[in-house]
């Protein structure tokens, strides 16, 4: 059976090696770690199938432990956090400075939830409490189509169903940014800065079991009605693994791979 060169390239891409730094902006509560571990377990698990050869390095930035150099890794992920990016904390200011260094050096960066918001604030955007309140449970991220949107995820369907757990949102983009996806309650669901940095307001690394535990712990903050609706939404399948695959393809360009289809081979 003929195999497309695109499929062959994707197989090669999924085997490429990169040093990936995870900037840990928080830690899972001790009593919940039996569910899916800490962030340093969740993120590698998310990419286990799509990027089995990635070498992960972990930086406990919430406790002041940063990479010695931006060149310690080929690309960086930035985790979620219970903190807000506008909190007055030295490590948050240091993290914003680190993100600026990455941007100036053209280093790839993927920010998730809090990391998504740090990316915006560090480069000139604005984050604040969402007027719509908490976004929790499974939400539909609709791809935004416009002439400025050269999506790094061209093969994705128009809708991604992803887990959310946030009350802050990006309300103003930094320069050189484009919105890639939105939800009904979150206008800046996924955005791209320049060609090499992505912000994702969702939590693709979360499992449904962990999301359930967090919602149950935060019912009073979230509100009973919204919490129950969010718990019910967890019966829906999610697309975290699909998004992970597309992120791998996105990062592969920095390793010299091209993914354009060039026809069929036998």
LUMVODO-53224 format. One line per 3 residues: number of its first residue (from 1); their letters; for each residue x, y, z of N, C-alpha, C, CB. Coordinates in Angstrom, 3 decimals, decimal comma. Glycine has a CB too. Layout:
<nodes>
NUM> a> X:Y:Z:X:Y:Z:X:Y:Z:X:Y:Z; ...
</nodes>
This chain:
<nodes>
1> xxx> 0,854:-1,197:0,000:0,000:0,000:0,000:0,885:1,241:0,000:-0,964:0,009:1,235; 0,607:2,211:-0,891:1,414:3,427:-0,916:1,329:4,175:0,414:0,966:4,337:-2,061; 2,437:4,735:0,798:2,499:5,519:2,022:2,906:6,936:1,655:3,494:4,895:3,051
4> xxx> 2,167:7,916:2,105:2,476:9,293:1,746:3,786:9,717:2,385:1,342:10,235:2,172; 4,506:10,590:1,686:5,744:11,121:2,252:5,443:11,919:3,511:6,483:11,999:1,225; 4,237:12,508:3,581:3,844:13,219:4,792:3,842:12,283:5,990:2,466:13,856:4,617
7> xxx> 3,288:11,071:5,817:3,232:10,107:6,917:4,631:9,680:7,341:2,409:8,880:6,513; 5,517:9,480:6,360:6,889:9,091:6,670:7,594:10,202:7,436:7,663:8,754:5,383; 7,403:11,442:6,995:8,027:12,573:7,675:7,533:12,692:9,104:7,753:13,866:6,919
10> xxx> 6,233:12,460:9,294:5,688:12,542:10,644:6,294:11,475:11,542:4,169:12,405:10,616; 6,508:10,265:11,008:7,136:9,208:11,798:8,544:9,612:12,211:7,171:7,892:11,008; 9,277:10,243:11,292:10,629:10,698:11,600:10,588:11,812:12,647:11,342:11,186:10,321
13> xxx> 9,659:12,742:12,451:9,546:13,870:13,368:9,284:13,391:14,789:8,434:14,817:12,916; 8,399:12,398:14,925:8,031:11,943:16,259:9,194:11,241:16,972:6,834:11,007:16,173; 10,243:10,916:16,221:11,408:10,265:16,809:12,576:11,227:17,032:11,852:9,126:15,926
16> xxx> 12,417:12,489:16,603:13,546:13,403:16,742:13,785:13,744:18,208:13,306:14,684:15,932; 15,022:14,131:18,495:15,420:14,396:19,871:15,493:15,904:20,124:16,776:13,731:20,179; 15,003:16,310:21,268:15,137:17,690:21,729:15,299:17,683:23,238:13,910:18,553:21,306
19> xxx> 15,992:18,676:23,749:16,040:18,894:25,187:14,933:19,886:25,528:17,453:19,417:25,652; 13,976:19,443:26,324:12,807:20,239:26,657:12,860:20,640:28,123:11,513:19,466:26,352; 12,788:21,933:28,385:12,766:22,417:29,755:11,340:22,707:30,194:13,632:23,666:29,897
22> xxx> 10,949:22,184:31,341:9,645:22,494:31,918:9,837:23,478:33,061:8,925:21,204:32,411; 9,290:24,662:32,899:9,332:25,685:33,938:8,137:25,459:34,855:9,320:27,134:33,326; 8,405:24,910:36,035:7,333:24,520:36,967:6,923:25,726:37,811:7,792:23,340:37,887
25> xxx> 5,729:26,229:37,545:5,234:27,435:38,222:4,338:27,100:39,410:4,470:28,311:37,238; 4,234:25,850:39,727:3,453:25,383:40,866:3,701:23,891:41,003:1,922:25,698:40,694; 3,089:23,298:42,023:3,171:21,854:42,213:1,806:21,319:42,618:4,239:21,493:43,276
28> xxx> 1,526:20,120:42,186:0,274:19,461:42,549:0,262:19,209:44,056:0,095:18,127:41,762; -0,881:19,428:44,667:-1,021:19,185:46,106:-0,668:17,731:46,434:-2,464:19,511:46,578; -0,017:17,535:47,563:0,442:16,201:47,946:-0,670:15,166:47,906:1,044:16,239:49,327
31> xxx> -1,850:15,543:48,380:-2,942:14,574:48,470:-3,552:14,224:47,117:-4,014:15,107:49,373; -3,134:14,934:46,040:-3,661:14,645:44,706:-2,624:14,002:43,778:-4,178:15,920:44,078; -1,404:13,847:44,263:-0,349:13,360:43,366:-0,512:11,892:42,971:0,993:13,549:44,019
34> xxx> -1,316:11,159:43,721:-1,540:9,758:43,347:-2,351:9,640:42,060:-2,253:9,018:44,477; -3,004:10,722:41,639:-3,882:10,666:40,457:-3,062:10,644:39,169:-4,851:11,869:40,443; -2,193:11,630:39,009:-1,401:11,718:37,772:-0,010:12,269:38,017:-2,112:12,585:36,754
37> xxx> 0,401:12,333:39,286:1,713:12,843:39,609:1,734:14,359:39,688:2,710:12,370:38,598; 2,940:14,925:39,614:3,134:16,366:39,585:3,235:16,801:38,119:4,413:16,786:40,397; 3,457:18,086:37,882:3,576:18,552:36,500:4,721:17,866:35,767:3,776:20,059:36,468
40> xxx> 5,771:17,521:36,485:6,911:16,866:35,833:6,608:15,434:35,429:8,114:16,886:36,748; 5,503:14,897:35,873:5,007:13,617:35,357:3,946:13,839:34,269:4,421:12,765:36,509; 3,092:14,846:34,453:1,975:15,072:33,527:2,439:15,458:32,127:1,067:16,155:34,071
43> xxx> 3,395:16,372:32,041:3,816:16,834:30,716:4,541:15,751:29,914:4,716:18,044:30,857; 5,515:15,044:30,477:6,108:13,943:29,719:5,090:12,872:29,330:7,219:13,312:30,522; 4,116:12,622:30,200:3,078:11,630:29,873:2,261:12,076:28,669:2,150:11,398:31,081
46> xxx> 1,958:13,375:28,591:1,191:13,902:27,465:1,916:13,669:26,142:0,924:15,394:27,659; 3,256:13,787:26,155:4,039:13,678:24,924:4,729:12,320:24,763:5,074:14,772:24,888; 4,373:11,371:25,595:5,058:10,078:25,588:4,966:9,377:24,238:4,483:9,184:26,663
49> xxx> 3,798:9,416:23,598:3,639:8,741:22,308:4,138:9,595:21,157:2,185:8,377:22,081; 3,861:10,887:21,200:4,211:11,754:20,075:5,696:12,102:20,034:3,401:13,022:20,136; 6,355:12,129:21,188:7,776:12,512:21,230:8,530:11,670:22,253:7,928:14,013:21,566
52> xxx> 8,664:10,373:22,004:9,286:9,487:22,992:10,756:9,758:23,230:9,124:8,077:22,568; 11,409:10,484:22,321:12,848:10,730:22,454:13,181:12,101:23,032:13,508:10,587:21,116; 12,174:12,824:23,454:12,477:14,099:24,103:13,155:13,861:25,449:11,193:14,932:24,290
55> xxx> 14,146:14,681:25,739:14,814:14,645:27,041:14,298:15,807:27,877:16,373:14,713:26,887; 13,592:15,492:28,952:12,976:16,526:29,781:13,907:16,970:30,902:11,662:16,020:30,367; 13,935:18,281:31,132:14,638:18,855:32,263:13,637:19,728:33,030:15,896:19,685:31,798
58> xxx> 13,734:19,705:34,340:12,717:20,354:35,162:13,331:21,472:36,009:12,022:19,323:36,067; 12,637:22,611:36,006:13,119:23,795:36,704:12,017:24,307:37,641:13,551:24,902:35,690; 12,279:24,236:38,919:11,308:24,593:39,958:11,284:26,115:40,135:11,655:23,887:41,309
61> xxx> 10,779:26,806:39,103:10,884:28,262:39,094:10,041:28,910:40,196:10,461:28,803:37,738; 8,946:28,253:40,606:8,115:28,812:41,667:8,907:28,951:42,975:6,876:27,931:41,888; 9,964:28,157:43,102:10,854:28,250:44,260:12,200:28,879:43,905:11,076:26,870:44,857
64> xxx> 12,223:29,582:42,781:13,399:30,365:42,427:14,492:29,639:41,688:13,963:30,922:43,622; 14,235:28,417:41,202:15,266:27,637:40,510:15,066:27,718:38,995:15,237:26,160:40,977; 15,868:28,537:38,340:15,763:28,780:36,904:16,932:28,129:36,163:15,720:30,293:36,615
67> xxx> 16,791:27,944:34,857:17,941:27,467:34,074:19,115:28,438:34,210:17,554:27,298:32,580; 20,317:27,903:34,176:21,501:28,752:34,232:21,612:29,613:32,982:22,760:27,904:34,400; 21,130:29,064:31,869:21,186:29,765:30,588:19,962:29,388:29,773:22,493:29,427:29,813
70> xxx> 19,496:30,283:28,922:18,384:29,932:28,033:18,790:28,818:27,080:17,915:31,163:27,240; 20,092:28,612:26,893:20,574:27,578:25,983:20,703:26,207:26,647:21,906:27,987:25,414; 20,271:26,099:27,900:20,282:24,784:28,552:19,359:23,807:27,845:19,873:24,912:30,018
73> xxx> 18,314:24,324:27,173:17,347:23,466:26,482:17,067:24,025:25,094:16,030:23,345:27,295; 16,500:23,167:24,243:16,149:23,586:22,880:14,826:24,328:22,843:16,083:22,380:21,954; 13,934:24,005:23,779:12,622:24,636:23,846:12,129:24,547:25,284:11,612:23,962:22,858
76> xxx> 11,175:25,408:25,622:10,659:25,449:26,994:9,140:25,403:27,020:11,150:26,705:27,709; 8,625:24,645:27,989:7,207:24,671:28,339:7,091:25,373:29,684:6,588:23,219:28,388; 5,967:26,052:29,883:5,712:26,744:31,143:4,361:26,294:31,678:5,752:28,294:30,957
79> xxx> 4,321:25,812:32,896:3,138:25,162:33,458:2,100:26,153:33,971:3,546:24,242:34,576; 0,989:25,607:34,426:-0,027:26,374:35,121:0,404:26,680:36,544:-1,349:25,626:35,121; -0,454:27,430:37,247:-0,115:27,830:38,610:-1,364:28,316:39,335:0,971:28,930:38,606
82> xxx> -1,350:28,214:40,656:-2,428:28,792:41,460:-2,266:30,301:41,585:-2,463:28,150:42,852; -1,090:30,806:41,216:-0,811:32,233:41,305:-1,322:32,956:40,059:0,696:32,477:41,486; -1,376:34,282:40,145:-1,715:35,119:38,997:-0,463:35,822:38,504:-2,814:36,149:39,361
85> xxx> -0,395:36,089:37,207:0,812:36,674:36,633:1,024:38,103:37,110:0,743:36,641:35,116; -0,027:38,739:37,635:0,108:40,101:38,142:0,370:40,136:39,648:-1,141:40,898:37,821; 0,558:38,970:40,271:0,943:38,927:41,689:2,341:39,516:41,869:0,897:37,469:42,229
88> xxx> 2,550:40,139:43,004:3,847:40,750:43,304:4,752:39,709:43,950:3,682:41,990:44,235; 5,428:38,946:43,107:6,324:37,890:43,590:7,614:37,934:42,765:5,640:36,473:43,495; 8,780:37,902:43,405:10,050:37,998:42,671:10,200:36,943:41,587:11,202:37,883:43,630
91> xxx> 9,763:35,706:41,873:9,951:34,647:40,868:9,115:34,901:39,618:9,590:33,282:41,460; 7,948:35,544:39,761:7,116:35,842:38,600:7,783:36,901:37,734:5,717:36,310:39,038; 8,369:37,910:38,363:9,088:38,934:37,606:10,305:38,337:36,918:9,513:40,086:38,525
94> xxx> 10,995:37,434:37,610:12,147:36,775:36,997:11,716:35,912:35,822:12,893:35,923:38,028; 10,557:35,269:35,955:10,038:34,438:34,862:9,699:35,296:33,644:8,791:33,654:35,322; 9,097:36,441:33,855:8,785:37,340:32,741:10,064:37,776:32,034:8,005:38,575:33,240
97> xxx> 11,091:38,065:32,804:12,376:38,448:32,217:12,953:37,296:31,402:13,369:38,875:33,314; 12,810:36,079:31,922:13,309:34,900:31,218:12,580:34,722:29,886:13,144:33,639:32,090; 11,263:34,929:29,890:10,478:34,807:28,652:10,914:35,857:27,632:8,967:34,952:28,950
100> xxx> 11,202:37,062:28,090:11,704:38,101:27,188:13,030:37,686:26,562:11,870:39,430:27,938; 13,892:37,062:27,364:15,172:36,582:26,835:14,957:35,515:25,767:16,046:36,025:27,967; 14,020:34,617:26,017:13,701:33,580:25,040:13,204:34,199:23,736:12,648:32,616:25,605
103> xxx> 12,329:35,178:23,864:11,781:35,851:22,679:12,896:36,516:21,878:10,720:36,899:23,088; 13,760:37,248:22,552:14,842:37,957:21,853:15,834:37,001:21,210:15,575:38,876:22,816; 15,993:35,822:21,826:16,928:34,830:21,301:16,271:33,870:20,309:17,535:34,044:22,441
106> xxx> 14,961:34,070:20,053:14,205:33,210:19,142:14,227:31,747:19,585:14,763:33,330:17,729; 13,955:31,555:20,879:13,848:30,209:21,446:12,379:29,813:21,513:14,502:30,138:22,858; 12,032:28,591:21,129:10,647:28,144:21,200:10,131:28,085:22,637:10,510:26,785:20,550
109> xxx> 8,860:28,463:22,804:8,237:28,506:24,126:6,773:28,146:23,974:8,402:29,909:24,791; 6,297:27,246:24,844:4,888:26,865:24,884:4,374:27,143:26,292:4,685:25,353:24,487; 3,481:28,099:26,435:2,918:28,434:27,740:1,540:27,827:27,908:2,850:29,945:27,922
112> xxx> 1,312:27,175:29,038:0,035:26,510:29,309:-0,633:27,181:30,504:0,240:24,985:29,575; -1,852:27,681:30,315:-2,651:28,356:31,335:-1,869:29,535:31,934:-3,062:27,359:32,446; -1,335:29,417:33,129:-0,515:30,478:33,696:0,636:30,825:32,750:0,028:30,060:35,075
115> xxx> 1,247:29,809:32,141:2,333:30,036:31,198:1,884:30,818:29,977:2,924:28,724:30,768; 0,681:30,571:29,516:0,038:31,316:28,429:-0,092:32,790:28,816:-1,358:30,715:28,097; -0,489:33,031:30,052:-0,679:34,398:30,538:0,657:35,106:30,770:-1,494:34,388:31,832
118> xxx> 1,648:34,373:31,250:2,989:34,949:31,416:3,550:35,393:30,074:3,942:33,932:32,078; 3,350:34,581:29,047:3,826:34,934:27,714:3,231:36,270:27,281:3,467:33,829:26,697; 1,932:36,436:27,495:1,271:37,686:27,109:1,814:38,870:27,907:-0,245:37,571:27,310
121> xxx> 1,834:38,745:29,226:2,262:39,861:30,084:3,731:40,218:29,871:2,027:39,514:31,554; 4,575:39,221:29,699:6,011:39,478:29,557:6,321:40,290:28,315:6,777:38,171:29,516; 5,517:40,092:27,263:5,817:40,721:25,980:4,927:41,914:25,674:5,690:39,715:24,882
124> xxx> 4,172:42,392:26,679:3,427:43,628:26,485:1,927:43,507:26,438:3,862:44,246:25,269; 1,385:42,302:26,689:-0,063:42,121:26,732:-0,607:42,389:28,126:-0,438:40,710:26,286; -1,869:42,010:28,338:-2,500:42,261:29,634:-3,366:41,075:30,033:-3,345:43,551:29,590
127> xxx> -3,308:40,748:31,337:-4,087:39,651:31,922:-4,889:40,197:33,091:-3,163:38,475:32,382; -6,117:39,724:33,241:-6,933:40,120:34,388:-7,969:39,037:34,673:-7,627:41,486:34,132; -8,662:39,178:35,810:-9,746:38,258:36,136:-10,791:38,321:35,029:-10,379:38,600:37,521
130> xxx> -11,268:37,166:34,597:-12,239:37,115:33,515:-13,612:37,578:33,988:-12,326:35,703:32,948; -14,272:38,389:33,176:-15,622:38,834:33,496:-16,593:37,660:33,532:-16,093:39,875:32,483; -16,276:36,607:32,795:-17,144:35,428:32,743:-16,915:34,478:33,917:-16,924:34,684:31,441
133> xxx> -15,948:34,801:34,783:-15,663:33,940:35,924:-14,789:32,756:35,529:-16,959:33,444:36,543; -14,856:31,716:36,321:-14,037:30,533:36,095:-14,413:29,837:34,782:-14,182:29,561:37,267; -13,392:29,323:34,100:-13,591:28,392:32,983:-13,064:27,042:33,455:-12,854:28,880:31,653
136> xxx> -13,963:26,070:33,579:-13,582:24,749:34,079:-14,292:23,678:33,264:-13,921:24,605:35,587; -13,727:22,467:33,296:-14,315:21,371:32,539:-13,866:21,381:31,098:-15,817:21,436:32,605; -14,614:20,702:30,240:-14,279:20,587:28,818:-14,882:21,767:28,054:-14,792:19,234:28,233
139> xxx> -14,032:22,452:27,280:-14,488:23,579:26,467:-14,088:23,356:25,012:-13,902:24,916:26,995; -14,895:23,883:24,107:-14,633:23,773:22,669:-13,793:24,954:22,207:-15,959:23,706:21,867; -12,596:24,676:21,730:-11,707:25,698:21,179:-11,900:25,724:19,662:-10,202:25,418:21,558
142> xxx> -12,460:26,815:19,168:-12,736:26,956:17,742:-11,588:27,679:17,064:-14,060:27,708:17,509; -11,085:27,111:15,985:-9,999:27,768:15,250:-10,489:29,093:14,679:-9,467:26,855:14,116; -9,651:30,096:14,787:-9,962:31,418:14,261:-9,361:31,517:12,868:-9,421:32,551:15,197
145> xxx> -10,182:31,877:11,912:-9,713:31,994:10,531:-9,680:33,460:10,132:-10,618:31,185:9,563; -8,525:33,939:9,767:-8,393:35,281:9,197:-7,116:35,325:8,382:-8,386:36,382:10,309; -6,971:36,381:7,627:-5,839:36,454:6,691:-4,492:36,519:7,398:-5,991:37,660:5,791
148> xxx> -4,495:36,938:8,674:-3,246:37,020:9,416:-2,901:35,721:10,123:-3,319:38,135:10,419; -3,830:34,771:10,100:-3,653:33,549:10,879:-3,030:32,449:10,037:-4,989:33,081:11,447; -1,706:32,351:10,087:-1,008:31,228:9,474:-0,794:30,194:10,566:0,355:31,668:8,816
151> xxx> -1,821:29,414:10,822:-1,818:28,529:11,977:-0,670:27,542:11,935:-3,122:27,788:12,065; -0,006:27,325:13,088:1,020:26,284:13,157:0,403:24,898:13,209:1,912:26,497:14,371; -0,927:24,824:13,276:-1,626:23,543:13,346:-2,581:23,392:12,160:-2,399:23,420:14,679
154> xxx> -2,074:23,398:10,933:-2,964:23,386:9,766:-3,759:22,110:9,596:-2,172:23,617:8,538; -3,321:21,017:10,197:-4,028:19,744:10,012:-5,117:19,513:11,049:-3,046:18,602:10,058; -5,229:20,399:12,044:-6,250:20,215:13,069:-7,638:20,507:12,521:-5,964:21,108:14,270
157> xxx> -8,620:19,834:13,087:-9,997:20,129:12,740:-10,369:21,505:13,291:-10,952:19,035:13,286; -11,538:21,991:12,945:-11,934:23,342:13,333:-12,167:23,479:14,827:-13,178:23,743:12,594; -12,400:22,355:15,533:-12,702:22,415:16,962:-11,842:21,433:17,744:-14,184:22,124:17,207
160> xxx> -11,281:21,914:18,852:-10,563:21,062:19,795:-11,301:21,109:21,129:-9,069:21,518:19,957; -11,539:19,959:21,720:-12,163:19,903:23,038:-11,068:19,671:24,073:-13,253:18,778:23,107; -10,889:20,673:24,949:-9,777:20,654:25,893:-10,252:21,016:27,293:-8,673:21,618:25,444
163> xxx> -9,515:20,531:28,293:-9,823:20,827:29,687:-9,331:22,232:30,058:-9,185:19,770:30,616; -10,116:22,928:30,871:-9,731:24,245:31,362:-9,879:24,296:32,878:-10,579:25,348:30,696; -9,060:25,162:33,489:-9,132:25,411:34,928:-8,480:26,769:35,175:-8,423:24,261:35,764
166> xxx> -9,260:27,839:35,007:-8,687:29,175:35,130:-9,753:30,195:35,480:-7,984:29,576:33,841; -9,309:31,287:36,102:-10,180:32,433:36,309:-9,572:33,718:35,752:-10,476:32,598:37,785; -8,286:33,698:35,387:-7,644:34,817:34,702:-7,627:34,537:33,201:-6,198:35,049:35,240
169> xxx> -7,607:35,616:32,412:-7,528:35,473:30,964:-6,690:36,589:30,362:-8,928:35,467:30,347; -6,129:36,319:29,194:-5,458:37,356:28,408:-6,541:38,240:27,789:-4,521:36,729:27,296; -6,478:39,527:28,070:-7,482:40,452:27,535:-6,891:41,407:26,507:-8,116:41,247:28,665
172> xxx> -5,567:41,458:26,413:-4,903:42,255:25,386:-3,646:41,519:24,949:-4,562:43,689:25,908; -3,489:41,343:23,647:-2,346:40,608:23,113:-1,090:41,470:23,083:-2,658:40,094:21,714; 0,078:40,833:23,192:1,327:41,573:22,963:1,507:41,828:21,467:2,551:40,791:23,533
175> xxx> 2,431:42,705:21,087:2,704:42,936:19,663:3,130:41,644:18,962:3,795:44,009:19,496; 2,902:41,614:17,652:3,302:40,486:16,799:2,605:39,191:17,198:4,812:40,293:16,858; 1,369:39,303:17,689:0,616:38,126:18,139:-0,638:37,940:17,316:0,253:38,247:19,617
178> xxx> -1,085:36,690:17,255:-2,298:36,341:16,529:-3,086:35,328:17,330:-1,969:35,790:15,128; -4,387:35,532:17,433:-5,259:34,549:18,083:-5,481:33,380:17,125:-6,626:35,193:18,502; -5,261:32,172:17,614:-5,434:30,973:16,804:-6,737:30,242:17,121:-4,262:30,042:17,010
181> xxx> -7,218:30,358:18,367:-8,443:29,662:18,756:-9,105:30,389:19,910:-8,147:28,199:19,140; -10,428:30,308:19,949:-11,217:30,943:21,001:-12,275:29,977:21,499:-11,870:32,246:20,494; -12,786:30,245:22,698:-13,940:29,512:23,208:-15,068:30,513:23,431:-13,594:28,740:24,533
184> xxx> -16,229:30,011:23,779:-17,374:30,886:24,012:-17,110:31,874:25,144:-18,610:30,058:24,327; -16,281:31,482:26,117:-16,019:32,324:27,283:-14,582:32,823:27,368:-16,349:31,569:28,528; -13,787:32,550:26,350:-12,369:32,922:26,382:-11,930:33,311:24,973:-11,489:31,750:26,936
187> xxx> -11,860:34,622:24,727:-11,555:35,098:23,381:-10,155:34,715:22,927:-11,711:36,593:23,317; -9,190:34,729:23,873:-7,808:34,358:23,534:-7,542:32,975:24,111:-6,769:35,412:24,086; -8,026:31,961:23,422:-7,871:30,589:23,887:-6,490:30,031:23,587:-8,920:29,709:23,259
190> xxx> -6,022:30,279:22,368:-4,663:29,918:21,935:-4,145:31,078:21,102:-4,639:28,556:21,112; -2,920:31,509:21,357:-2,343:32,563:20,528:-0,885:32,259:20,231:-2,473:33,932:21,216; -0,402:32,896:19,191:0,972:32,708:18,732:1,676:34,049:18,714:1,011:32,051:17,331
193> xxx> 2,923:34,076:19,175:3,760:35,266:19,111:4,886:34,992:18,135:4,315:35,657:20,517; 5,019:35,861:17,139:6,018:35,662:16,121:5,818:34,266:15,522:7,452:35,837:16,702; 6,888:33,543:15,275:6,745:32,213:14,664:7,074:31,081:15,623:7,632:32,107:13,450
196> xxx> 7,447:31,402:16,866:8,031:30,347:17,673:7,523:30,256:19,101:9,474:30,522:17,702; 6,479:31,014:19,450:5,970:30,970:20,821:4,453:30,812:20,791:6,374:32,251:21,608; 3,960:29,920:21,636:2,527:29,644:21,692:2,016:29,771:23,118:2,223:28,245:21,141
199> xxx> 0,818:30,324:23,262:0,119:30,351:24,533:-1,163:29,551:24,416:-0,176:31,797:24,972; -1,392:28,653:25,373:-2,561:27,766:25,355:-3,263:27,890:26,698:-2,153:26,272:25,065; -4,483:28,433:26,710:-5,178:28,652:27,964:-5,713:27,357:28,570:-6,309:29,622:27,756
202> xxx> -5,761:26,312:27,780:-6,254:25,011:28,254:-5,183:24,260:29,033:-6,731:24,158:27,075; -5,576:23,085:29,549:-4,663:22,180:30,252:-4,660:20,818:29,540:-5,078:22,022:31,759; -3,962:20,697:28,413:-3,934:19,404:27,732:-3,245:18,316:28,540:-3,250:19,545:26,407
205> xxx> -2,409:18,709:29,512:-1,679:17,727:30,326:-2,542:17,122:31,431:-0,452:18,377:30,944; -3,674:17,740:31,752:-4,537:17,217:32,814:-5,265:15,955:32,357:-5,554:18,284:33,251; -5,518:15,069:33,296:-6,423:13,948:33,062:-7,799:14,324:33,594:-5,896:12,640:33,739
208> xxx> -8,817:13,622:33,139:-10,172:13,887:33,620:-10,266:13,640:35,125:-11,193:13,010:32,869; -9,539:12,644:35,607:-9,575:12,330:37,041:-8,988:13,474:37,864:-8,806:11,027:37,328; -7,898:14,054:37,383:-7,290:15,165:38,111:-8,182:16,403:38,043:-5,893:15,482:37,544
211> xxx> -8,754:16,665:36,880:-9,676:17,797:36,747:-10,865:17,635:37,696:-10,171:17,926:35,288; -11,375:16,426:37,799:-12,484:16,154:38,713:-12,115:16,509:40,142:-12,897:14,688:38,632; -10,920:16,072:40,561:-10,476:16,342:41,927:-10,334:17,839:42,180:-9,150:15,639:42,202
214> xxx> -9,798:18,582:41,204:-9,642:20,023:41,367:-10,988:20,731:41,459:-8,836:20,595:40,215; -11,914:20,340:40,621:-13,244:20,965:40,663:-13,898:20,724:42,016:-14,144:20,417:39,530; -13,813:19,505:42,500:-14,432:19,187:43,792:-13,799:19,973:44,943:-14,320:17,689:44,071
217> xxx> -12,504:20,266:44,823:-11,826:21,055:45,850:-12,202:22,537:45,783:-10,321:20,900:45,710; -12,631:22,979:44,606:-12,840:24,415:44,389:-14,301:24,787:44,131:-11,999:24,877:43,228; -15,212:23,963:44,566:-16,631:24,220:44,310:-17,049:25,594:44,828:-17,494:23,131:44,959
220> xxx> -16,608:25,961:46,013:-17,016:27,249:46,583:-16,516:28,418:45,755:-16,508:27,379:48,008; -15,263:28,334:45,275:-14,728:29,416:44,449:-15,389:29,455:43,075:-13,220:29,262:44,294; -15,596:28,281:42,489:-16,144:28,182:41,138:-17,633:28,513:41,116:-15,912:26,782:40,574
223> xxx> -18,342:28,042:42,143:-19,798:28,165:42,175:-20,430:26,803:41,912:-20,290:29,207:41,134; -21,438:26,454:42,683:-22,040:25,126:42,619:-22,564:24,786:41,220:-23,170:25,027:43,625; -23,305:25,693:40,613:-23,907:25,409:39,307:-22,848:25,190:38,235:-24,832:26,548:38,892
226> xxx> -21,855:26,082:38,190:-20,804:25,945:37,174:-19,962:24,696:37,426:-19,902:27,196:37,159; -19,711:24,384:38,680:-18,924:23,196:39,008:-19,636:21,929:38,559:-18,645:23,138:40,510; -20,933:21,850:38,803:-21,690:20,663:38,396:-21,733:20,525:36,880:-23,112:20,722:38,952
229> xxx> -21,884:21,648:36,191:-21,869:21,617:34,727:-20,512:21,155:34,212:-22,209:23,004:34,153; -19,454:21,623:34,862:-18,101:21,228:34,459:-17,869:19,744:34,691:-17,056:22,042:35,221; -18,313:19,240:35,823:-18,165:17,804:36,106:-18,897:16,964:35,075:-18,686:17,474:37,509
232> xxx> -20,080:17,399:34,680:-20,842:16,663:33,671:-20,127:16,678:32,322:-22,248:17,255:33,526; -19,422:17,772:32,021:-18,734:17,882:30,728:-17,579:16,904:30,594:-18,221:19,290:30,533; -17,088:16,386:31,721:-15,918:15,506:31,678:-16,215:14,151:31,049:-15,381:15,302:33,071
235> xxx> -17,475:13,879:30,774:-17,831:12,647:30,066:-17,467:12,734:28,583:-19,332:12,357:30,222; -17,225:13,947:28,086:-16,881:14,135:26,682:-15,417:13,761:26,444:-17,145:15,594:26,248; -15,107:13,196:25,286:-13,689:12,938:24,954:-12,966:14,251:24,710:-13,565:12,020:23,704
238> xxx> -11,681:14,274:24,998:-10,883:15,478:24,802:-9,767:15,231:23,790:-10,295:15,952:26,135; -9,165:16,328:23,330:-8,198:16,267:22,238:-6,787:16,658:22,665:-8,646:17,160:21,116; -6,465:16,398:23,929:-5,132:16,742:24,409:-4,030:16,034:23,646:-5,016:16,419:25,864
241> xxx> -4,220:14,752:23,350:-3,193:13,988:22,634:-3,017:14,509:21,209:-3,557:12,494:22,609; -4,123:14,906:20,586:-4,046:15,467:19,233:-3,296:16,794:19,241:-5,458:15,659:18,646; -3,587:17,638:20,223:-2,865:18,902:20,330:-1,383:18,653:20,602:-3,473:19,777:21,441
244> xxx> -1,073:17,665:21,422:0,323:17,331:21,709:1,067:16,962:20,429:0,402:16,176:22,720; 0,428:16,190:19,587:1,063:15,797:18,326:1,360:17,022:17,466:0,166:14,810:17,555; 0,421:17,946:17,414:0,619:19,141:16,604:1,710:20,040:17,180:-0,685:19,915:16,489
247> xxx> 1,832:20,062:18,505:2,904:20,831:19,131:4,261:20,237:18,757:2,729:20,860:20,669; 4,338:18,910:18,720:5,581:18,247:18,324:5,961:18,642:16,893:5,438:16,708:18,440; 4,991:18,635:15,997:5,246:19,043:14,615:5,685:20,503:14,561:3,991:18,830:13,747
250> xxx> 5,025:21,336:15,361:5,386:22,759:15,436:6,844:22,927:15,872:4,449:23,505:16,416; 7,260:22,202:16,918:8,625:22,326:17,416:9,646:21,696:16,476:8,733:21,694:18,782; 9,208:20,757:15,654:10,139:20,071:14,752:10,765:21,027:13,752:9,428:18,951:14,012
253> xxx> 10,054:22,108:13,426:10,615:23,056:12,452:11,929:23,657:12,960:9,601:24,182:12,152; 12,085:23,703:14,292:13,300:24,273:14,853:14,436:23,261:14,863:13,042:24,779:16,261; 14,101:22,016:14,498:15,137:20,992:14,354:15,439:20,742:12,880:14,703:19,682:15,039
256> xxx> 14,886:21,613:12,006:15,203:21,527:10,585:14,284:20,642:9,777:16,571:21,046:10,424; 13,149:20,210:10,353:12,226:19,367:9,611:11,233:20,218:8,828:11,486:18,420:10,559; 10,840:19,721:7,675:9,772:20,326:6,892:8,657:19,291:6,777:10,281:20,794:5,472
259> xxx> 7,399:19,726:6,886:6,296:18,772:6,907:5,359:18,889:5,711:5,513:18,946:8,164; 5,709:19,694:4,720:4,838:19,811:3,557:4,812:18,511:2,789:5,289:20,953:2,651; 3,618:18,123:2,315:3,458:16,862:1,590:4,091:16,993:0,208:1,954:16,471:1,472
262> xxx> 4,869:16,010:-0,168:5,557:16,038:-1,464:5,117:14,884:-2,360:7,072:15,986:-1,260; 3,951:14,289:-2,097:3,448:13,246:-2,961:3,421:11,891:-2,324:4,247:13,185:-4,178; 3,388:10,839:-3,130:3,263:9,466:-2,666:4,523:8,676:-2,969:2,056:8,795:-3,305
265> xx> 4,865:7,784:-2,077:5,970:6,867:-2,331:5,485:5,461:-2,033:7,227:7,227:-1,472; 6,115:4,483:-2,605:5,726:3,101:-2,384:6,489:2,505:-1,229:5,947:2,278:-3,632
</nodes>
